[in-house]
Amino acid sequence: MQSKRCAAIYMSVAVEPGKGLNVRAKAVYMKSFVHLHTHTEFSMLDGAARIKEAVAKVRADSQPALAITDHGNMYGVLDFYKECRSQGINPIIGMEAYMSGGSRFDRPSRRGRV
């Protein structure tokens, strides 16, 4: 796989009295980029990316890895892992989850309601 370089451009703008506007730009080159927060078709109501297409796009952009972080489930992990490995991409397995201080069986009292 041919390595591409990504560039980020940092700009600074300053107004100097008597000299006017001074703009400086500097390009900083990075070796690679990795998406660490990706929702797939298995992330209910939040993701539309199909695993095969997402991994193919990452490979076309010469990115070394891709993460899966679907909401509250890991249904797509096996398909994701297999597809990444078959296309030479390092899979990063994760899940987006939320924690609660109480139990799901706790029902808060609501004013005026049963």
Order of alpha helices (4+ residues) and beta strands (2+ residues): beta-beta-alpha-beta-alpha-beta
